[in-house]
Amino acid sequence: MNIEIKEQNGSFIGILSGWIDTAVATQFLEDMKPLMDHADKSIELNCAQLEYICSLGLRGLLQLNKESAAKGGTLVLTHVEGEIQKILTMTGFIKLFDIR
């Protein structure tokens, strides 16, 4: 699992890659803190290289989504395909996010 965070014109882009499973979920939540700190901004999470996400990882995405809404920011998930799309659909989370 890796998350690369970039700032671009006042917005933030997080590029997720690899597997977010229970073994690394705690680290994933820790790595997301800079995005939580800027939840009042526009945030894009690029999931093109994300292969798997567990329930704890989904919890982190949901927390970021709620934090963004509360602070007046936006969260968009991009390149949600394959296994990640299946997981979001099966859990019903696909309805909770702005996916492009």
All heavy atoms as an XYZ file, in Angstrom:
774
protein
N       0.840     -1.166      0.000
C       0.000      0.000      0.000
C       0.886      1.230      0.000
O       1.869      1.311      0.705
C      -0.891     -0.020      1.237
C      -1.848      1.126      1.402
S      -1.303      2.731      2.056
C      -0.469      2.351      3.530
N       0.468      2.178     -0.814
C       1.171      3.445     -0.861
C       0.164      4.541     -1.160
O      -0.779      4.332     -1.918
C       2.259      3.414     -1.949
C       3.117      4.658     -1.920
O       3.509      5.128     -0.854
N       3.408      5.195     -3.079
N       0.359      5.682     -0.536
C      -0.430      6.863     -0.864
C       0.542      8.017     -1.070
O       1.347      8.320     -0.208
C      -1.493      7.191      0.205
C      -2.280      8.435     -0.195
C      -0.888      7.331      1.576
C      -3.528      8.685      0.630
N       0.464      8.586     -2.250
C       1.295      9.732     -2.597
C       0.376     10.940     -2.646
O      -0.627     10.932     -3.368
C       1.958      9.512     -3.951
C       2.816     10.655     -4.408
C       3.382     10.424     -5.798
O       3.306      9.290     -6.314
O       3.893     11.401     -6.366
N       0.695     11.970     -1.866
C      -0.149     13.157     -1.793
C       0.571     14.321     -2.457
O       1.725     14.599     -2.152
C      -0.500     13.493     -0.334
C      -1.265     12.328      0.303
C      -1.310     14.786     -0.267
C      -1.509     12.479      1.785
N      -0.144     14.973     -3.369
C       0.394     16.128     -4.072
C      -0.564     17.303     -3.902
O      -1.776     17.118     -3.890
C       0.525     15.845     -5.569
C       1.436     14.701     -5.928
C       1.423     14.492     -7.425
C       2.312     13.337     -7.826
N       2.321     13.147     -9.291
N       0.002     18.500     -3.773
C      -0.811     19.713     -3.757
C      -0.690     20.367     -5.119
O       0.410     20.477     -5.670
C      -0.349     20.677     -2.673
C      -1.239     21.895     -2.573
C      -0.850     22.830     -1.444
O       0.150     22.578     -0.757
O      -1.551     23.829     -1.279
N      -1.835     20.773     -5.661
C      -1.836     21.371     -6.989
C      -2.886     22.469     -7.034
O      -4.085     22.193     -6.943
C      -2.131     20.292     -8.030
C      -2.076     20.742     -9.444
C      -2.306     19.578    -10.402
O      -2.617     18.461    -10.000
N      -2.162     19.847    -11.674
N      -2.437     23.721     -7.134
C      -3.335     24.873     -7.235
C      -4.364     24.923     -6.103
O      -5.541     25.188     -6.334
C      -4.045     24.890     -8.590
C      -3.092     24.971     -9.751
O      -2.066     25.626     -9.672
N      -3.421     24.290    -10.839
N      -3.949     24.644     -4.891
C      -4.846     24.700     -3.741
C      -5.698     23.463     -3.539
O      -6.465     23.389     -2.588
N      -5.588     22.494     -4.431
C      -6.299     21.223     -4.308
C      -5.288     20.134     -3.947
O      -4.087     20.323     -4.093
C      -6.978     20.857     -5.626
O      -7.951     21.806     -5.966
N      -5.807     19.013     -3.506
C      -4.938     17.900     -3.130
C      -5.315     16.661     -3.930
O      -6.486     16.381     -4.145
C      -5.045     17.628     -1.630
C      -4.416     18.708     -0.803
C      -5.129     19.856     -0.495
C      -3.102     18.600     -0.379
C      -4.548     20.871      0.240
C      -2.520     19.612      0.351
C      -3.236     20.746      0.665
N      -4.293     15.938     -4.341
C      -4.479     14.683     -5.070
C      -3.771     13.586     -4.289
O      -2.593     13.720     -3.962
C      -3.901     14.770     -6.495
C      -4.597     15.882     -7.285
C      -4.028     13.421     -7.209
C      -3.958     16.192     -8.615
N      -4.501     12.544     -3.972
C      -3.920     11.366     -3.329
C      -3.936     10.221     -4.324
O      -4.979      9.893     -4.882
N      -2.780      9.665     -4.586
C      -2.682      8.542     -5.513
C      -2.508      7.268     -4.687
O      -1.496      7.099     -4.003
C      -1.504      8.733     -6.488
C      -1.700     10.036     -7.279
C      -1.385      7.528     -7.430
C      -0.494     10.458     -8.080
N      -3.526      6.426     -4.724
C      -3.523      5.180     -3.951
C      -3.021      4.044     -4.821
O      -3.404      3.933     -5.992
C      -4.938      4.864     -3.466
C      -5.664      5.959     -2.680
C      -7.084      5.517     -2.360
C      -4.920      6.291     -1.418
N      -2.177      3.186     -4.246
C      -1.711      2.036     -5.012
C      -1.522      0.832     -4.099
O      -1.317      0.969     -2.900
C      -0.401      2.362     -5.738
O       0.600      2.698     -4.823
N      -1.617     -0.344     -4.711
C      -1.395     -1.585     -3.981
C      -2.639     -2.097     -3.271
O      -3.752     -1.852     -3.682
N      -2.392     -2.798     -2.175
C      -3.443     -3.428     -1.380
C      -3.594     -2.690     -0.061
O      -2.622     -2.510      0.666
C      -3.073     -4.873     -1.056
C      -3.290     -5.831     -2.184
C      -2.704     -5.797     -3.410
C      -4.151     -6.951     -2.158
N      -3.143     -6.844     -4.164
C      -4.035     -7.568     -3.416
C      -5.001     -7.498     -1.216
C      -4.748     -8.715     -3.752
C      -5.697     -8.636     -1.544
C      -5.574     -9.229     -2.801
N      -4.816     -2.302      0.265
C      -5.109     -1.775      1.597
C      -5.885     -2.885      2.302
O      -7.096     -3.011      2.159
C      -5.921     -0.466      1.539
C      -5.153      0.597      0.752
C      -6.221      0.022      2.960
C      -5.926      1.866      0.491
N      -5.142     -3.723      3.007
C      -5.753     -4.832      3.745
C      -5.598     -4.570      5.240
O      -5.065     -3.533      5.649
C      -5.171     -6.183      3.327
C      -3.662     -6.262      3.493
O      -3.085     -5.432      4.225
O      -3.057     -7.165      2.898
N      -6.048     -5.494      6.060
C      -6.019     -5.276      7.508
C      -4.604     -5.102      8.041
O      -4.394     -4.416      9.037
C      -6.718     -6.427      8.260
O      -6.146     -7.673      7.858
C      -8.205     -6.436      7.963
N      -3.620     -5.674      7.369
C      -2.232     -5.562      7.833
C      -1.690     -4.135      7.707
O      -0.820     -3.735      8.475
C      -1.336     -6.526      7.058
N      -2.202     -3.366      6.741
C      -1.680     -2.008      6.518
C      -2.730     -0.918      6.721
O      -2.440      0.260      6.545
C      -1.060     -1.870      5.103
C       0.114     -2.806      4.927
C      -2.101     -2.060      4.023
N      -3.946     -1.304      7.103
C      -5.034     -0.335      7.222
C      -4.731      0.757      8.249
O      -5.045      1.925      8.018
C      -6.346     -1.043      7.558
N      -4.119      0.402      9.361
C      -3.789      1.393     10.380
C      -2.806      2.421      9.821
O      -2.967      3.627     10.038
C      -3.212      0.723     11.638
O      -4.165     -0.235     12.119
C      -2.919      1.737     12.718
N      -1.822      1.953      9.079
C      -0.867      2.866      8.450
C      -1.560      3.740      7.401
O      -1.266      4.922      7.268
C       0.294      2.096      7.816
C       1.361      2.996      7.218
C       2.029      3.883      8.265
O       2.436      3.401      9.315
N       2.125      5.173      7.981
N      -2.499      3.155      6.658
C      -3.262      3.908      5.669
C      -4.016      5.058      6.331
O      -3.981      6.189      5.844
C      -4.232      2.982      4.927
C      -5.202      3.695      4.034
C      -4.767      4.347      2.889
C      -6.557      3.709      4.336
C      -5.669      5.007      2.058
C      -7.466      4.357      3.515
C      -7.022      5.007      2.370
N      -4.669      4.778      7.454
C      -5.399      5.828      8.167
C      -4.455      6.928      8.637
O      -4.784      8.121      8.571
C      -6.170      5.229      9.345
C      -7.269      4.222      8.981
C      -7.881      3.635     10.246
C      -8.330      4.857      8.110
N      -3.278      6.556      9.080
C      -2.261      7.523      9.498
C      -1.782      8.351      8.307
O      -1.632      9.570      8.411
C      -1.079      6.785     10.144
C      -0.047      7.681     10.755
C      -0.530      8.426     11.987
O      -1.420      7.933     12.696
O       0.000      9.526     12.223
N      -1.564      7.692      7.183
C      -1.097      8.381      5.979
C      -2.141      9.335      5.402
O      -1.804     10.260      4.658
C      -0.696      7.367      4.907
C       0.542      6.562      5.281
O       1.247      6.936      6.251
O       0.803      5.537      4.607
N      -3.405      9.120      5.749
C      -4.494      9.975      5.262
C      -4.633     11.271      6.065
O      -5.349     12.176      5.655
C      -5.817      9.207      5.321
C      -5.895      8.046      4.373
S      -6.703      8.419      2.843
C      -8.342      8.769      3.376
N      -3.955     11.375      7.199
C      -4.108     12.547      8.062
C      -3.858     13.876      7.356
O      -4.608     14.823      7.583
C      -3.246     12.410      9.316
C      -3.860     11.482     10.324
C      -3.117     11.492     11.632
C      -3.848     10.568     12.600
N      -3.244     10.573     13.908
N      -2.838     13.992      6.494
C      -2.668     15.274      5.794
C      -3.901     15.664      4.961
O      -4.234     16.843      4.864
C      -1.451     15.043      4.891
C      -0.700     13.947      5.548
C      -1.738     13.075      6.193
N      -4.584     14.666      4.399
C      -5.803     14.964      3.647
C      -6.923     15.384      4.594
O      -7.696     16.287      4.277
C      -6.220     13.766      2.799
C      -5.251     13.390      1.673
C      -5.720     12.123      0.974
C      -5.098     14.531      0.692
N      -7.007     14.737      5.749
C      -8.009     15.124      6.753
C      -7.785     16.569      7.199
O      -8.738     17.321      7.388
C      -7.943     14.200      7.971
C      -8.389     12.805      7.721
S     -10.169     12.685      7.607
C     -10.353     10.935      7.746
N      -6.521     16.944      7.343
C      -6.187     18.303      7.755
C      -6.590     19.343      6.722
O      -6.769     20.512      7.051
C      -4.682     18.429      8.034
C      -4.234     17.627      9.243
O      -5.096     17.254     10.073
O      -3.020     17.364      9.352
N      -6.718     18.919      5.468
C      -7.087     19.831      4.385
C      -8.453     19.466      3.797
O      -8.712     19.689      2.614
C      -6.013     19.813      3.296
C      -4.711     20.375      3.767
N      -3.704     19.586      4.261
C      -4.284     21.657      3.860
C      -2.701     20.355      4.615
N      -3.015     21.613      4.385
N      -9.323     18.934      4.625
C     -10.638     18.490      4.166
C     -11.523     19.651      3.727
O     -12.562     19.433      3.108
C     -11.335     17.671      5.252
N     -11.104     20.882      4.016
C     -11.866     22.043      3.557
C     -11.535     22.403      2.112
O     -12.106     23.322      1.545
C     -11.602     23.244      4.462
C     -10.135     23.643      4.503
O      -9.263     22.766      4.352
O      -9.867     24.843      4.690
N     -10.646     21.666      1.507
C     -10.217     21.893      0.123
C     -10.810     20.821     -0.798
O     -11.487     19.907     -0.359
C      -8.680     21.818      0.023
C      -7.933     22.679      0.996
C      -8.008     24.122      0.605
C      -7.103     24.917      1.543
N      -7.477     26.263      1.702
N     -10.492     20.937     -2.056
C     -10.870     19.928     -3.041
C      -9.845     18.796     -2.981
O      -8.643     19.042     -3.073
C     -10.887     20.561     -4.432
O     -11.110     19.590     -5.412
N     -10.332     17.572     -2.815
C      -9.454     16.401     -2.728
C      -9.892     15.384     -3.772
O     -11.072     15.057     -3.891
C      -9.516     15.755     -1.324
C      -9.045     16.747     -0.259
C      -8.698     14.471     -1.285
C      -9.253     16.267      1.159
N      -8.915     14.882     -4.515
C      -9.145     13.806     -5.468
C      -8.325     12.603     -5.030
O      -7.137     12.728     -4.758
C      -8.692     14.223     -6.866
C      -8.740     13.086     -7.866
C      -8.052     13.423     -9.182
O      -7.943     14.605     -9.531
O      -7.605     12.468     -9.850
N      -8.957     11.463     -4.938
C      -8.241     10.217     -4.676
C      -8.258      9.391     -5.954
O      -9.310      8.944     -6.404
C      -8.884      9.429     -3.532
C      -8.728     10.014     -2.137
C      -9.395      9.109     -1.109
C      -7.269     10.226     -1.775
N      -7.081      9.221     -6.535
C      -6.924      8.466     -7.762
C      -6.733      6.988     -7.393
O      -5.765      6.629     -6.732
C      -5.713      8.991     -8.535
C      -5.509      8.301     -9.853
O      -5.703      7.102     -9.980
N      -5.095      9.063    -10.848
N      -7.666      6.156     -7.828
C      -7.662      4.737     -7.463
C      -7.201      3.830     -8.607
O      -7.375      2.607     -8.538
C      -9.063      4.322     -7.017
S      -9.684      5.243     -5.598
N      -6.594      4.404     -9.636
C      -6.201      3.624    -10.813
C      -5.260      2.474    -10.463
O      -5.328      1.412    -11.075
C      -5.561      4.531    -11.855
N      -4.385      2.674     -9.474
C      -3.407      1.651     -9.121
C      -3.771      0.896     -7.845
O      -2.993      0.079     -7.363
C      -2.031      2.298     -8.965
C      -1.538      2.949    -10.237
C      -0.250      3.709    -10.019
O       0.534      3.389     -9.132
N      -0.031      4.733    -10.825
N      -4.958      1.173     -7.308
C      -5.409      0.486     -6.104
C      -5.987     -0.868     -6.499
O      -6.863     -0.956     -7.353
C      -6.470      1.328     -5.380
C      -6.945      0.815     -4.034
C      -5.795      0.741     -3.033
C      -8.056      1.715     -3.492
N      -5.479     -1.925     -5.882
C      -5.884     -3.280     -6.253
C      -6.930     -3.874     -5.314
O      -7.712     -4.731     -5.725
C      -4.657     -4.192     -6.277
C      -3.621     -3.768     -7.300
C      -2.349     -4.580     -7.194
O      -2.440     -5.809     -7.021
O      -1.270     -3.970     -7.268
N      -6.918     -3.458     -4.057
C      -7.834     -4.033     -3.061
C      -7.963     -3.054     -1.909
O      -7.022     -2.339     -1.575
C      -7.291     -5.368     -2.536
C      -8.143     -5.969     -1.448
C      -9.306     -6.655     -1.749
C      -7.791     -5.814     -0.115
C     -10.102     -7.194     -0.740
C      -8.581     -6.352      0.896
C      -9.729     -7.036      0.577
O     -10.520     -7.558      1.572
N      -9.153     -3.039     -1.279
C      -9.360     -2.239     -0.074
C     -10.268     -3.010      0.881
O     -11.303     -3.547      0.475
C      -9.921     -0.840     -0.407
C      -9.928      0.058      0.825
C     -11.285     -0.933     -1.068
C     -10.107      1.531      0.529
N      -9.844     -3.104      2.138
C     -10.608     -3.826      3.161
C     -11.597     -2.871      3.842
O     -11.640     -1.680      3.561
C      -9.660     -4.449      4.187
S      -8.818     -3.244      5.246
N     -12.359     -3.402      4.771
C     -13.375     -2.588      5.449
C     -12.765     -1.436      6.248
O     -13.340     -0.350      6.305
C     -14.241     -3.468      6.358
O     -13.445     -4.092      7.349
N     -11.596     -1.639      6.848
C     -10.952     -0.538      7.571
C     -10.505      0.562      6.614
O     -10.563      1.748      6.940
C      -9.758     -1.042      8.385
C     -10.090     -1.863      9.621
C      -8.820     -2.438     10.235
C     -10.822     -1.010     10.638
N     -10.066      0.184      5.431
C      -9.711      1.166      4.417
C     -10.933      1.934      3.955
O     -10.890      3.158      3.785
N     -12.041      1.221      3.772
C     -13.297      1.875      3.406
C     -13.732      2.861      4.488
O     -14.236      3.944      4.193
C     -14.398      0.841      3.168
C     -14.251     -0.018      1.924
C     -15.312     -1.103      1.914
C     -14.323      0.825      0.664
N     -13.513      2.459      5.729
C     -13.835      3.343      6.859
C     -13.041      4.652      6.755
O     -13.573      5.723      6.989
C     -13.529      2.637      8.176
C     -13.805      3.470      9.383
C     -13.517      2.671     10.659
N     -13.267      3.597     11.722
C     -12.248      3.557     12.548
N     -11.365      2.583     12.450
N     -12.094      4.448     13.477
N     -11.771      4.554      6.389
C     -10.940      5.743      6.219
C     -11.469      6.648      5.116
O     -11.514      7.876      5.268
N     -11.888      6.052      3.999
C     -12.462      6.842      2.906
C     -13.747      7.520      3.353
O     -13.997      8.686      3.033
C     -12.741      5.964      1.695
C     -11.540      5.342      0.985
C     -12.015      4.534     -0.221
C     -10.533      6.398      0.566
N     -14.570      6.783      4.095
C     -15.827      7.344      4.590
C     -15.576      8.494      5.556
O     -16.246      9.528      5.500
C     -16.664      6.250      5.253
C     -18.082      6.629      5.651
C     -18.876      7.116      4.456
C     -18.771      5.452      6.307
N     -14.585      8.345      6.437
C     -14.237      9.424      7.366
C     -13.790     10.669      6.610
O     -14.189     11.782      6.953
C     -13.117      8.981      8.313
C     -13.567      8.035      9.391
C     -12.395      7.557     10.246
O     -11.291      7.336      9.747
N     -12.643      7.392     11.531
N     -12.970     10.490      5.593
C     -12.507     11.624      4.802
C     -13.672     12.283      4.075
O     -13.754     13.508      4.001
C     -11.433     11.180      3.805
C     -10.824     12.274      2.933
C     -10.189     13.383      3.780
C      -9.797     11.682      1.979
N     -14.588     11.487      3.575
C     -15.766     12.014      2.890
C     -16.621     12.853      3.847
O     -17.055     13.959      3.510
C     -16.581     10.862      2.297
C     -17.581     11.320      1.270
O     -17.336     12.244      0.508
N     -18.712     10.647      1.223
N     -16.853     12.340      5.054
C     -17.641     13.065      6.057
C     -16.943     14.338      6.503
O     -17.572     15.379      6.670
C     -17.922     12.160      7.263
C     -18.938     11.089      6.987
C     -19.210     10.263      8.228
C     -20.263      9.217      7.957
N     -20.585      8.434      9.151
N     -15.635     14.262      6.700
C     -14.849     15.420      7.119
C     -14.884     16.506      6.041
O     -15.018     17.686      6.342
C     -13.413     14.994      7.413
C     -12.578     16.026      8.097
C     -12.913     16.220      9.574
O     -13.619     15.394     10.170
O     -12.463     17.230     10.130
N     -14.772     16.097      4.793
C     -14.831     17.043      3.683
C     -16.193     17.740      3.637
O     -16.265     18.960      3.476
C     -14.575     16.340      2.346
O     -13.251     15.891      2.268
N     -17.243     16.969      3.782
C     -18.589     17.552      3.766
C     -18.783     18.521      4.929
O     -19.353     19.599      4.765
C     -19.635     16.441      3.801
N     -18.278     18.151      6.100
C     -18.437     18.995      7.285
C     -17.663     20.303      7.177
O     -18.096     21.336      7.687
C     -17.999     18.227      8.537
N     -16.514     20.264      6.497
C     -15.665     21.450      6.401
C     -15.880     22.248      5.113
O     -15.183     23.220      4.862
C     -14.189     21.044      6.500
C     -13.793     20.566      7.879
C     -12.314     20.278      7.934
C     -11.863     19.928      9.334
N     -10.411     19.638      9.372
N     -16.816     21.800      4.282
C     -17.108     22.514      3.048
C     -16.190     22.185      1.888
O     -16.190     22.877      0.881
N     -15.418     21.117      2.015
C     -14.545     20.685      0.932
C     -15.257     19.678      0.050
O     -16.459     19.436      0.193
N     -14.518     19.116     -0.875
C     -15.076     18.078     -1.748
C     -14.103     16.908     -1.824
O     -12.899     17.090     -1.734
C     -15.323     18.602     -3.179
O     -14.096     19.059     -3.732
C     -16.350     19.711     -3.186
N     -14.656     15.734     -1.978
C     -13.859     14.529     -2.185
C     -14.387     13.825     -3.422
O     -15.588     13.567     -3.531
C     -13.950     13.584     -0.983
C     -13.262     12.232     -1.162
C     -11.748     12.402     -1.342
C     -13.558     11.306     -0.008
N     -13.491     13.548     -4.344
C     -13.836     12.839     -5.570
C     -12.926     11.625     -5.677
O     -11.715     11.733     -5.479
C     -13.639     13.754     -6.806
C     -13.864     12.980     -8.091
C     -14.550     14.957     -6.735
N     -13.506     10.479     -5.979
C     -12.730      9.277     -6.273
C     -12.675      9.125     -7.781
O     -13.705      9.190     -8.458
C     -13.379      8.036     -5.660
C     -13.639      8.024     -4.159
C     -14.248      6.692     -3.737
C     -12.389      8.308     -3.381
N     -11.463      8.958     -8.321
C     -11.325      8.800     -9.768
C     -10.722      7.440    -10.094
O     -10.072      6.824     -9.260
C     -10.441      9.919    -10.368
O      -9.136      9.857     -9.791
C     -11.053     11.288    -10.126
N     -10.967      7.005    -11.304
C     -10.424      5.747    -11.826
C     -10.808      4.557    -10.939
O      -9.977      3.700    -10.642
C      -8.912      5.828    -12.010
C      -8.482      6.967    -12.867
N      -8.656      6.962    -14.223
C      -7.926      8.159    -12.556
C      -8.207      8.095    -14.718
N      -7.764      8.850    -13.731
N     -12.070      4.535    -10.529
C     -12.592      3.428     -9.727
C     -13.069      2.356    -10.705
O     -14.072      2.522    -11.382
C     -13.747      3.898     -8.814
C     -14.360      2.720     -8.088
C     -13.247      4.950     -7.840
N     -12.303      1.285    -10.779
C     -12.582      0.229    -11.756
C     -12.316     -1.141    -11.147
O     -11.766     -1.244    -10.055
C     -11.683      0.431    -12.985
C     -11.870      1.769    -13.660
C     -10.731      2.139    -14.591
O      -9.732      1.387    -14.653
O     -10.848      3.181    -15.250
N     -12.684     -2.170    -11.862
C     -12.356     -3.542    -11.496
C     -12.767     -3.930    -10.086
O     -13.907     -3.733     -9.673
N     -11.809     -4.473     -9.346
C     -12.062     -4.998     -7.998
C     -12.554     -3.897     -7.049
O     -13.437     -4.129     -6.226
C     -10.786     -5.647     -7.451
C     -10.988     -6.427     -6.184
C     -11.839     -7.677     -6.367
O     -11.923     -8.223     -7.484
O     -12.438     -8.113     -5.369
N     -11.999     -2.716     -7.159
C     -12.396     -1.617     -6.269
C     -13.844     -1.236     -6.537
O     -14.625     -1.020     -5.604
C     -11.448     -0.402     -6.436
C     -10.001     -0.813     -6.174
C     -11.879      0.742     -5.520
C      -9.749     -1.501     -4.844
N     -14.231     -1.176     -7.792
C     -15.616     -0.873     -8.132
C     -16.550     -1.956     -7.583
O     -17.614     -1.657     -7.048
C     -15.787     -0.742     -9.640
C     -17.177     -0.305    -10.045
C     -17.300     -0.064    -11.536
O     -16.466     -0.511    -12.324
N     -18.327      0.642    -11.929
N     -16.144     -3.214     -7.693
C     -16.948     -4.325     -7.160
C     -17.136     -4.182     -5.647
O     -18.232     -4.369     -5.128
C     -16.267     -5.670     -7.444
C     -16.468     -6.217     -8.794
C     -15.864     -7.628     -8.827
C     -15.501     -8.051    -10.198
N     -14.829     -9.357    -10.199
N     -16.039     -3.893     -4.949
C     -16.100     -3.765     -3.485
C     -17.019     -2.611     -3.085
O     -17.861     -2.768     -2.200
C     -14.684     -3.591     -2.893
C     -13.875     -4.879     -3.063
C     -14.746     -3.175     -1.421
C     -12.390     -4.740     -2.784
N     -16.864     -1.473     -3.737
C     -17.714     -0.326     -3.414
C     -19.178     -0.612     -3.732
O     -20.076     -0.202     -2.992
C     -17.238      0.921     -4.160
C     -15.910      1.512     -3.699
C     -15.483      2.650     -4.614
C     -15.989      1.994     -2.263
N     -19.425     -1.337     -4.808
C     -20.798     -1.683     -5.177
C     -21.407     -2.671     -4.184
O     -22.527     -2.474     -3.712
C     -20.835     -2.269     -6.612
O     -20.318     -1.289     -7.523
C     -22.252     -2.633     -7.014
N     -20.661     -3.727     -3.844
C     -21.169     -4.749     -2.921
C     -21.470     -4.175     -1.540
O     -22.416     -4.603     -0.886
C     -20.163     -5.897     -2.790
C     -20.121     -6.790     -3.996
S     -18.942     -8.176     -3.940
C     -18.226     -8.163     -2.354
N     -20.676     -3.218     -1.094
C     -20.870     -2.639      0.231
C     -21.882     -1.495      0.238
O     -22.278     -1.031      1.300
C     -19.536     -2.110      0.793
O     -19.017     -1.106     -0.091
C     -18.536     -3.227      0.972
N     -22.279     -1.043     -0.944
C     -23.190      0.092     -1.042
C     -22.482      1.437     -0.932
O     -23.109      2.486     -1.015
N     -21.174      1.419     -0.768
C     -20.406      2.658     -0.633
C     -20.359      3.446     -1.939
O     -20.091      4.640     -1.918
C     -18.976      2.346     -0.165
C     -18.848      2.186      1.313
C     -19.770      1.457      2.051
C     -17.802      2.764      1.997
C     -19.644      1.301      3.412
C     -17.659      2.634      3.362
C     -18.600      1.896      4.067
N     -20.624      2.785     -3.053
C     -20.555      3.466     -4.342
C     -21.530      4.647     -4.383
O     -21.286      5.640     -5.054
C     -20.798      2.487     -5.507
C     -20.296      3.074     -6.810
C     -22.248      2.086     -5.646
C     -19.326      2.202     -7.519
N     -22.632      4.538     -3.626
C     -23.651      5.600     -3.583
C     -23.224      6.763     -2.689
O     -23.822      7.831     -2.744
C     -24.957      5.030     -3.065
C     -25.541      3.947     -3.938
C     -26.752      3.328     -3.288
C     -27.226      2.125     -4.084
N     -28.307      1.424     -3.419
N     -22.208      6.569     -1.856
C     -21.817      7.571     -0.886
C     -20.742      8.529     -1.388
O     -20.477      9.542     -0.751
C     -21.296      6.887      0.396
C     -22.274      5.928      1.073
C     -21.589      5.271      2.266
C     -23.538      6.649      1.497
N     -20.131      8.199     -2.528
C     -19.002      8.985     -3.018
C     -19.304      9.595     -4.380
O     -20.066      9.049     -5.158
C     -17.751      8.096     -3.137
C     -17.224      7.612     -1.823
C     -17.533      6.348     -1.370
C     -16.439      8.432     -1.025
C     -17.055      5.894     -0.152
C     -15.955      7.991      0.197
C     -16.275      6.726      0.630
N     -18.641     10.713     -4.639
C     -18.620     11.308     -5.971
C     -17.525     10.572     -6.733
O     -16.354     10.709     -6.407
C     -18.323     12.809     -5.861
C     -18.329     13.513     -7.209
O     -18.564     12.855     -8.249
O     -18.089     14.731     -7.234
N     -17.917      9.770     -7.716
C     -16.953      8.951     -8.458
C     -16.952      9.417     -9.913
O     -18.006      9.525    -10.544
C     -17.325      7.458     -8.357
C     -17.257      7.025     -6.893
C     -16.401      6.617     -9.230
C     -17.690      5.602     -6.628
N     -15.752      9.691    -10.398
C     -15.617     10.148    -11.796
C     -14.617      9.298    -12.526
O     -13.742      8.742    -12.007
C     -15.161     11.607    -11.828
C     -16.191     12.505    -11.185
C     -15.760     13.928    -11.250
N     -16.648     14.690    -10.377
C     -16.428     15.931    -10.037
N     -15.369     16.558    -10.463
N     -17.266     16.563     -9.274
